[in-house]
Amino acid sequence: MNWTAASAIALFLAVAIGAFGAHVLQGRLDAYSMEIYQRAVLYHFIHALGILAVSLMPPTAGRDWVCRLLLAGILLFCGSLYALALTGNRMLGAITPFGGLSFLAGWLMLAITAWRARPPTP
């Protein structure tokens, strides 16, 4: 997969979704729901930028897994928070931890991949 392109799409969506929240949802959602929505946008941005940074690294077997996990986190964590904020259905919050675990696994995989790729010390 072209992770640079996937990151660009995710960043585009983060801007569009953030602008939608700021211009359309402001005043329509209560403070709690707006806070959830904004948190989703923040994590969406951070992890889409993470995919971009990782996509620019030299190719390794772990690099694709890092990007997959971060993208899964965006879909599960941010997606469930967007849906929760918009619908008020708190059952959707049950999905959120799986996205958080995907984020954690992605960053841990990046650490492992970077550790294995480091040049040997003389």
Chimera marker file (.cmm) of the C-alpha trace (Angstrom):
<marker_set name="trace">
<marker id="1" x="0.000" y="0.000" z="0.000" r="1" g="1" b="0" radius="0.5"/>
<marker id="2" x="1.146" y="3.559" z="-0.627" r="1" g="1" b="0" radius="0.5"/>
<marker id="3" x="1.253" y="4.782" z="2.978" r="1" g="1" b="0" radius="0.5"/>
<marker id="4" x="2.203" y="8.330" z="2.026" r="1" g="1" b="0" radius="0.5"/>
<marker id="5" x="-1.001" y="8.593" z="-0.018" r="1" g="1" b="0" radius="0.5"/>
<marker id="6" x="-3.019" y="6.933" z="2.753" r="1" g="1" b="0" radius="0.5"/>
<marker id="7" x="-1.603" y="9.446" z="5.223" r="1" g="1" b="0" radius="0.5"/>
<marker id="8" x="-2.449" y="12.361" z="2.932" r="1" g="1" b="0" radius="0.5"/>
<marker id="9" x="-6.043" y="11.110" z="2.681" r="1" g="1" b="0" radius="0.5"/>
<marker id="10" x="-6.240" y="10.668" z="6.466" r="1" g="1" b="0" radius="0.5"/>
<marker id="11" x="-4.867" y="14.181" z="6.987" r="1" g="1" b="0" radius="0.5"/>
<marker id="12" x="-7.334" y="15.613" z="4.460" r="1" g="1" b="0" radius="0.5"/>
<marker id="13" x="-10.157" y="13.905" z="6.334" r="1" g="1" b="0" radius="0.5"/>
<marker id="14" x="-8.866" y="15.184" z="9.691" r="1" g="1" b="0" radius="0.5"/>
<marker id="15" x="-8.959" y="18.759" z="8.378" r="1" g="1" b="0" radius="0.5"/>
<marker id="16" x="-12.406" y="18.300" z="6.824" r="1" g="1" b="0" radius="0.5"/>
<marker id="17" x="-13.863" y="16.589" z="9.896" r="1" g="1" b="0" radius="0.5"/>
<marker id="18" x="-12.287" y="19.182" z="12.197" r="1" g="1" b="0" radius="0.5"/>
<marker id="19" x="-13.684" y="22.046" z="10.105" r="1" g="1" b="0" radius="0.5"/>
<marker id="20" x="-17.103" y="20.387" z="10.081" r="1" g="1" b="0" radius="0.5"/>
<marker id="21" x="-17.013" y="20.218" z="13.855" r="1" g="1" b="0" radius="0.5"/>
<marker id="22" x="-15.890" y="23.817" z="14.238" r="1" g="1" b="0" radius="0.5"/>
<marker id="23" x="-18.343" y="25.321" z="11.758" r="1" g="1" b="0" radius="0.5"/>
<marker id="24" x="-21.368" y="23.048" z="11.723" r="1" g="1" b="0" radius="0.5"/>
<marker id="25" x="-21.460" y="21.257" z="15.055" r="1" g="1" b="0" radius="0.5"/>
<marker id="26" x="-20.498" y="24.171" z="17.297" r="1" g="1" b="0" radius="0.5"/>
<marker id="27" x="-23.624" y="25.005" z="19.272" r="1" g="1" b="0" radius="0.5"/>
<marker id="28" x="-25.423" y="21.855" z="18.131" r="1" g="1" b="0" radius="0.5"/>
<marker id="29" x="-23.531" y="19.466" z="20.398" r="1" g="1" b="0" radius="0.5"/>
<marker id="30" x="-23.340" y="19.768" z="24.153" r="1" g="1" b="0" radius="0.5"/>
<marker id="31" x="-19.972" y="20.515" z="25.754" r="1" g="1" b="0" radius="0.5"/>
<marker id="32" x="-19.289" y="16.846" z="26.573" r="1" g="1" b="0" radius="0.5"/>
<marker id="33" x="-19.955" y="15.676" z="23.010" r="1" g="1" b="0" radius="0.5"/>
<marker id="34" x="-17.928" y="18.533" z="21.538" r="1" g="1" b="0" radius="0.5"/>
<marker id="35" x="-14.975" y="17.619" z="23.762" r="1" g="1" b="0" radius="0.5"/>
<marker id="36" x="-15.165" y="14.001" z="22.590" r="1" g="1" b="0" radius="0.5"/>
<marker id="37" x="-15.337" y="15.146" z="18.969" r="1" g="1" b="0" radius="0.5"/>
<marker id="38" x="-12.322" y="17.441" z="19.384" r="1" g="1" b="0" radius="0.5"/>
<marker id="39" x="-10.327" y="14.684" z="21.074" r="1" g="1" b="0" radius="0.5"/>
<marker id="40" x="-11.076" y="12.408" z="18.108" r="1" g="1" b="0" radius="0.5"/>
<marker id="41" x="-9.861" y="15.084" z="15.679" r="1" g="1" b="0" radius="0.5"/>
<marker id="42" x="-6.640" y="15.576" z="17.684" r="1" g="1" b="0" radius="0.5"/>
<marker id="43" x="-5.831" y="11.869" z="17.780" r="1" g="1" b="0" radius="0.5"/>
<marker id="44" x="-6.769" y="11.586" z="14.099" r="1" g="1" b="0" radius="0.5"/>
<marker id="45" x="-4.232" y="14.300" z="13.222" r="1" g="1" b="0" radius="0.5"/>
<marker id="46" x="-1.455" y="12.940" z="15.426" r="1" g="1" b="0" radius="0.5"/>
<marker id="47" x="-1.711" y="9.416" z="14.107" r="1" g="1" b="0" radius="0.5"/>
<marker id="48" x="-2.159" y="10.432" z="10.463" r="1" g="1" b="0" radius="0.5"/>
<marker id="49" x="1.075" y="12.421" z="10.854" r="1" g="1" b="0" radius="0.5"/>
<marker id="50" x="2.589" y="9.304" z="12.412" r="1" g="1" b="0" radius="0.5"/>
<marker id="51" x="1.678" y="7.301" z="9.323" r="1" g="1" b="0" radius="0.5"/>
<marker id="52" x="3.271" y="10.003" z="7.167" r="1" g="1" b="0" radius="0.5"/>
<marker id="53" x="6.502" y="9.959" z="9.186" r="1" g="1" b="0" radius="0.5"/>
<marker id="54" x="6.695" y="6.163" z="9.149" r="1" g="1" b="0" radius="0.5"/>
<marker id="55" x="5.926" y="6.040" z="5.418" r="1" g="1" b="0" radius="0.5"/>
<marker id="56" x="9.032" y="8.135" z="4.791" r="1" g="1" b="0" radius="0.5"/>
<marker id="57" x="11.293" y="5.653" z="6.590" r="1" g="1" b="0" radius="0.5"/>
<marker id="58" x="13.307" y="3.095" z="4.622" r="1" g="1" b="0" radius="0.5"/>
<marker id="59" x="11.172" y="0.055" z="3.805" r="1" g="1" b="0" radius="0.5"/>
<marker id="60" x="11.189" y="-2.700" z="6.429" r="1" g="1" b="0" radius="0.5"/>
<marker id="61" x="8.828" y="-5.543" z="7.220" r="1" g="1" b="0" radius="0.5"/>
<marker id="62" x="7.694" y="-3.765" z="10.378" r="1" g="1" b="0" radius="0.5"/>
<marker id="63" x="7.019" y="-0.438" z="8.664" r="1" g="1" b="0" radius="0.5"/>
<marker id="64" x="3.852" y="-1.676" z="6.950" r="1" g="1" b="0" radius="0.5"/>
<marker id="65" x="2.587" y="-3.158" z="10.218" r="1" g="1" b="0" radius="0.5"/>
<marker id="66" x="3.128" y="0.137" z="12.028" r="1" g="1" b="0" radius="0.5"/>
<marker id="67" x="1.085" y="1.972" z="9.389" r="1" g="1" b="0" radius="0.5"/>
<marker id="68" x="-1.658" y="-0.661" z="9.409" r="1" g="1" b="0" radius="0.5"/>
<marker id="69" x="-1.961" y="-0.482" z="13.184" r="1" g="1" b="0" radius="0.5"/>
<marker id="70" x="-2.026" y="3.316" z="13.246" r="1" g="1" b="0" radius="0.5"/>
<marker id="71" x="-4.672" y="3.379" z="10.509" r="1" g="1" b="0" radius="0.5"/>
<marker id="72" x="-6.738" y="0.780" z="12.382" r="1" g="1" b="0" radius="0.5"/>
<marker id="73" x="-6.449" y="2.989" z="15.450" r="1" g="1" b="0" radius="0.5"/>
<marker id="74" x="-7.739" y="5.990" z="13.538" r="1" g="1" b="0" radius="0.5"/>
<marker id="75" x="-10.698" y="4.009" z="12.255" r="1" g="1" b="0" radius="0.5"/>
<marker id="76" x="-11.569" y="2.356" z="15.576" r="1" g="1" b="0" radius="0.5"/>
<marker id="77" x="-10.590" y="4.999" z="18.149" r="1" g="1" b="0" radius="0.5"/>
<marker id="78" x="-11.403" y="8.178" z="16.274" r="1" g="1" b="0" radius="0.5"/>
<marker id="79" x="-14.285" y="6.662" z="14.327" r="1" g="1" b="0" radius="0.5"/>
<marker id="80" x="-15.995" y="5.433" z="17.479" r="1" g="1" b="0" radius="0.5"/>
<marker id="81" x="-15.500" y="8.803" z="19.196" r="1" g="1" b="0" radius="0.5"/>
<marker id="82" x="-16.891" y="10.674" z="16.173" r="1" g="1" b="0" radius="0.5"/>
<marker id="83" x="-19.910" y="8.381" z="16.168" r="1" g="1" b="0" radius="0.5"/>
<marker id="84" x="-20.338" y="8.678" z="19.940" r="1" g="1" b="0" radius="0.5"/>
<marker id="85" x="-20.208" y="12.484" z="19.803" r="1" g="1" b="0" radius="0.5"/>
<marker id="86" x="-22.689" y="12.676" z="16.926" r="1" g="1" b="0" radius="0.5"/>
<marker id="87" x="-25.193" y="10.078" z="18.118" r="1" g="1" b="0" radius="0.5"/>
<marker id="88" x="-24.824" y="10.136" z="21.896" r="1" g="1" b="0" radius="0.5"/>
<marker id="89" x="-24.882" y="6.320" z="21.834" r="1" g="1" b="0" radius="0.5"/>
<marker id="90" x="-22.482" y="5.475" z="24.650" r="1" g="1" b="0" radius="0.5"/>
<marker id="91" x="-22.340" y="1.820" z="23.577" r="1" g="1" b="0" radius="0.5"/>
<marker id="92" x="-20.015" y="2.977" z="20.795" r="1" g="1" b="0" radius="0.5"/>
<marker id="93" x="-17.480" y="3.761" z="23.496" r="1" g="1" b="0" radius="0.5"/>
<marker id="94" x="-16.921" y="0.004" z="23.822" r="1" g="1" b="0" radius="0.5"/>
<marker id="95" x="-15.064" y="0.090" z="20.477" r="1" g="1" b="0" radius="0.5"/>
<marker id="96" x="-12.729" y="2.918" z="21.487" r="1" g="1" b="0" radius="0.5"/>
<marker id="97" x="-10.279" y="0.833" z="23.592" r="1" g="1" b="0" radius="0.5"/>
<marker id="98" x="-9.578" y="-1.440" z="20.630" r="1" g="1" b="0" radius="0.5"/>
<marker id="99" x="-8.462" y="1.623" z="18.681" r="1" g="1" b="0" radius="0.5"/>
<marker id="100" x="-6.319" y="2.717" z="21.617" r="1" g="1" b="0" radius="0.5"/>
<marker id="101" x="-4.699" y="-0.710" z="21.686" r="1" g="1" b="0" radius="0.5"/>
<marker id="102" x="-4.035" y="-0.407" z="17.941" r="1" g="1" b="0" radius="0.5"/>
<marker id="103" x="-2.300" y="2.928" z="18.534" r="1" g="1" b="0" radius="0.5"/>
<marker id="104" x="-0.196" y="1.448" z="21.343" r="1" g="1" b="0" radius="0.5"/>
<marker id="105" x="0.693" y="-1.618" z="19.278" r="1" g="1" b="0" radius="0.5"/>
<marker id="106" x="1.661" y="0.579" z="16.328" r="1" g="1" b="0" radius="0.5"/>
<marker id="107" x="4.029" y="2.742" z="18.375" r="1" g="1" b="0" radius="0.5"/>
<marker id="108" x="5.510" y="-0.332" z="20.075" r="1" g="1" b="0" radius="0.5"/>
<marker id="109" x="5.999" y="-1.968" z="16.675" r="1" g="1" b="0" radius="0.5"/>
<marker id="110" x="7.781" y="1.194" z="15.502" r="1" g="1" b="0" radius="0.5"/>
<marker id="111" x="10.134" y="1.005" z="18.495" r="1" g="1" b="0" radius="0.5"/>
<marker id="112" x="10.873" y="-2.673" z="17.807" r="1" g="1" b="0" radius="0.5"/>
<marker id="113" x="11.367" y="-2.037" z="14.088" r="1" g="1" b="0" radius="0.5"/>
<marker id="114" x="13.697" y="0.901" z="14.745" r="1" g="1" b="0" radius="0.5"/>
<marker id="115" x="15.656" y="-1.082" z="17.331" r="1" g="1" b="0" radius="0.5"/>
<marker id="116" x="16.175" y="-3.974" z="14.929" r="1" g="1" b="0" radius="0.5"/>
<marker id="117" x="17.160" y="-1.669" z="12.063" r="1" g="1" b="0" radius="0.5"/>
<marker id="118" x="19.838" y="0.209" z="14.020" r="1" g="1" b="0" radius="0.5"/>
<marker id="119" x="23.382" y="-0.324" z="12.787" r="1" g="1" b="0" radius="0.5"/>
<marker id="120" x="25.558" y="-2.582" z="14.949" r="1" g="1" b="0" radius="0.5"/>
<marker id="121" x="27.939" y="-0.780" z="17.277" r="1" g="1" b="0" radius="0.5"/>
<marker id="122" x="31.657" y="-1.428" z="16.710" r="1" g="1" b="0" radius="0.5"/>
<link id1="1" id2="2" r="1" g="1" b="0" radius="0.2"/>
<link id1="2" id2="3" r="1" g="1" b="0" radius="0.2"/>
<link id1="3" id2="4" r="1" g="1" b="0" radius="0.2"/>
<link id1="4" id2="5" r="1" g="1" b="0" radius="0.2"/>
<link id1="5" id2="6" r="1" g="1" b="0" radius="0.2"/>
<link id1="6" id2="7" r="1" g="1" b="0" radius="0.2"/>
<link id1="7" id2="8" r="1" g="1" b="0" radius="0.2"/>
<link id1="8" id2="9" r="1" g="1" b="0" radius="0.2"/>
<link id1="9" id2="10" r="1" g="1" b="0" radius="0.2"/>
<link id1="10" id2="11" r="1" g="1" b="0" radius="0.2"/>
<link id1="11" id2="12" r="1" g="1" b="0" radius="0.2"/>
<link id1="12" id2="13" r="1" g="1" b="0" radius="0.2"/>
<link id1="13" id2="14" r="1" g="1" b="0" radius="0.2"/>
<link id1="14" id2="15" r="1" g="1" b="0" radius="0.2"/>
<link id1="15" id2="16" r="1" g="1" b="0" radius="0.2"/>
<link id1="16" id2="17" r="1" g="1" b="0" radius="0.2"/>
<link id1="17" id2="18" r="1" g="1" b="0" radius="0.2"/>
<link id1="18" id2="19" r="1" g="1" b="0" radius="0.2"/>
<link id1="19" id2="20" r="1" g="1" b="0" radius="0.2"/>
<link id1="20" id2="21" r="1" g="1" b="0" radius="0.2"/>
<link id1="21" id2="22" r="1" g="1" b="0" radius="0.2"/>
<link id1="22" id2="23" r="1" g="1" b="0" radius="0.2"/>
<link id1="23" id2="24" r="1" g="1" b="0" radius="0.2"/>
<link id1="24" id2="25" r="1" g="1" b="0" radius="0.2"/>
<link id1="25" id2="26" r="1" g="1" b="0" radius="0.2"/>
<link id1="26" id2="27" r="1" g="1" b="0" radius="0.2"/>
<link id1="27" id2="28" r="1" g="1" b="0" radius="0.2"/>
<link id1="28" id2="29" r="1" g="1" b="0" radius="0.2"/>
<link id1="29" id2="30" r="1" g="1" b="0" radius="0.2"/>
<link id1="30" id2="31" r="1" g="1" b="0" radius="0.2"/>
<link id1="31" id2="32" r="1" g="1" b="0" radius="0.2"/>
<link id1="32" id2="33" r="1" g="1" b="0" radius="0.2"/>
<link id1="33" id2="34" r="1" g="1" b="0" radius="0.2"/>
<link id1="34" id2="35" r="1" g="1" b="0" radius="0.2"/>
<link id1="35" id2="36" r="1" g="1" b="0" radius="0.2"/>
<link id1="36" id2="37" r="1" g="1" b="0" radius="0.2"/>
<link id1="37" id2="38" r="1" g="1" b="0" radius="0.2"/>
<link id1="38" id2="39" r="1" g="1" b="0" radius="0.2"/>
<link id1="39" id2="40" r="1" g="1" b="0" radius="0.2"/>
<link id1="40" id2="41" r="1" g="1" b="0" radius="0.2"/>
<link id1="41" id2="42" r="1" g="1" b="0" radius="0.2"/>
<link id1="42" id2="43" r="1" g="1" b="0" radius="0.2"/>
<link id1="43" id2="44" r="1" g="1" b="0" radius="0.2"/>
<link id1="44" id2="45" r="1" g="1" b="0" radius="0.2"/>
<link id1="45" id2="46" r="1" g="1" b="0" radius="0.2"/>
<link id1="46" id2="47" r="1" g="1" b="0" radius="0.2"/>
<link id1="47" id2="48" r="1" g="1" b="0" radius="0.2"/>
<link id1="48" id2="49" r="1" g="1" b="0" radius="0.2"/>
<link id1="49" id2="50" r="1" g="1" b="0" radius="0.2"/>
<link id1="50" id2="51" r="1" g="1" b="0" radius="0.2"/>
<link id1="51" id2="52" r="1" g="1" b="0" radius="0.2"/>
<link id1="52" id2="53" r="1" g="1" b="0" radius="0.2"/>
<link id1="53" id2="54" r="1" g="1" b="0" radius="0.2"/>
<link id1="54" id2="55" r="1" g="1" b="0" radius="0.2"/>
<link id1="55" id2="56" r="1" g="1" b="0" radius="0.2"/>
<link id1="56" id2="57" r="1" g="1" b="0" radius="0.2"/>
<link id1="57" id2="58" r="1" g="1" b="0" radius="0.2"/>
<link id1="58" id2="59" r="1" g="1" b="0" radius="0.2"/>
<link id1="59" id2="60" r="1" g="1" b="0" radius="0.2"/>
<link id1="60" id2="61" r="1" g="1" b="0" radius="0.2"/>
<link id1="61" id2="62" r="1" g="1" b="0" radius="0.2"/>
<link id1="62" id2="63" r="1" g="1" b="0" radius="0.2"/>
<link id1="63" id2="64" r="1" g="1" b="0" radius="0.2"/>
<link id1="64" id2="65" r="1" g="1" b="0" radius="0.2"/>
<link id1="65" id2="66" r="1" g="1" b="0" radius="0.2"/>
<link id1="66" id2="67" r="1" g="1" b="0" radius="0.2"/>
<link id1="67" id2="68" r="1" g="1" b="0" radius="0.2"/>
<link id1="68" id2="69" r="1" g="1" b="0" radius="0.2"/>
<link id1="69" id2="70" r="1" g="1" b="0" radius="0.2"/>
<link id1="70" id2="71" r="1" g="1" b="0" radius="0.2"/>
<link id1="71" id2="72" r="1" g="1" b="0" radius="0.2"/>
<link id1="72" id2="73" r="1" g="1" b="0" radius="0.2"/>
<link id1="73" id2="74" r="1" g="1" b="0" radius="0.2"/>
<link id1="74" id2="75" r="1" g="1" b="0" radius="0.2"/>
<link id1="75" id2="76" r="1" g="1" b="0" radius="0.2"/>
<link id1="76" id2="77" r="1" g="1" b="0" radius="0.2"/>
<link id1="77" id2="78" r="1" g="1" b="0" radius="0.2"/>
<link id1="78" id2="79" r="1" g="1" b="0" radius="0.2"/>
<link id1="79" id2="80" r="1" g="1" b="0" radius="0.2"/>
<link id1="80" id2="81" r="1" g="1" b="0" radius="0.2"/>
<link id1="81" id2="82" r="1" g="1" b="0" radius="0.2"/>
<link id1="82" id2="83" r="1" g="1" b="0" radius="0.2"/>
<link id1="83" id2="84" r="1" g="1" b="0" radius="0.2"/>
<link id1="84" id2="85" r="1" g="1" b="0" radius="0.2"/>
<link id1="85" id2="86" r="1" g="1" b="0" radius="0.2"/>
<link id1="86" id2="87" r="1" g="1" b="0" radius="0.2"/>
<link id1="87" id2="88" r="1" g="1" b="0" radius="0.2"/>
<link id1="88" id2="89" r="1" g="1" b="0" radius="0.2"/>
<link id1="89" id2="90" r="1" g="1" b="0" radius="0.2"/>
<link id1="90" id2="91" r="1" g="1" b="0" radius="0.2"/>
<link id1="91" id2="92" r="1" g="1" b="0" radius="0.2"/>
<link id1="92" id2="93" r="1" g="1" b="0" radius="0.2"/>
<link id1="93" id2="94" r="1" g="1" b="0" radius="0.2"/>
<link id1="94" id2="95" r="1" g="1" b="0" radius="0.2"/>
<link id1="95" id2="96" r="1" g="1" b="0" radius="0.2"/>
<link id1="96" id2="97" r="1" g="1" b="0" radius="0.2"/>
<link id1="97" id2="98" r="1" g="1" b="0" radius="0.2"/>
<link id1="98" id2="99" r="1" g="1" b="0" radius="0.2"/>
<link id1="99" id2="100" r="1" g="1" b="0" radius="0.2"/>
<link id1="100" id2="101" r="1" g="1" b="0" radius="0.2"/>
<link id1="101" id2="102" r="1" g="1" b="0" radius="0.2"/>
<link id1="102" id2="103" r="1" g="1" b="0" radius="0.2"/>
<link id1="103" id2="104" r="1" g="1" b="0" radius="0.2"/>
<link id1="104" id2="105" r="1" g="1" b="0" radius="0.2"/>
<link id1="105" id2="106" r="1" g="1" b="0" radius="0.2"/>
<link id1="106" id2="107" r="1" g="1" b="0" radius="0.2"/>
<link id1="107" id2="108" r="1" g="1" b="0" radius="0.2"/>
<link id1="108" id2="109" r="1" g="1" b="0" radius="0.2"/>
<link id1="109" id2="110" r="1" g="1" b="0" radius="0.2"/>
<link id1="110" id2="111" r="1" g="1" b="0" radius="0.2"/>
<link id1="111" id2="112" r="1" g="1" b="0" radius="0.2"/>
<link id1="112" id2="113" r="1" g="1" b="0" radius="0.2"/>
<link id1="113" id2="114" r="1" g="1" b="0" radius="0.2"/>
<link id1="114" id2="115" r="1" g="1" b="0" radius="0.2"/>
<link id1="115" id2="116" r="1" g="1" b="0" radius="0.2"/>
<link id1="116" id2="117" r="1" g="1" b="0" radius="0.2"/>
<link id1="117" id2="118" r="1" g="1" b="0" radius="0.2"/>
<link id1="118" id2="119" r="1" g="1" b="0" radius="0.2"/>
<link id1="119" id2="120" r="1" g="1" b="0" radius="0.2"/>
<link id1="120" id2="121" r="1" g="1" b="0" radius="0.2"/>
<link id1="121" id2="122" r="1" g="1" b="0" radius="0.2"/>
</marker_set>
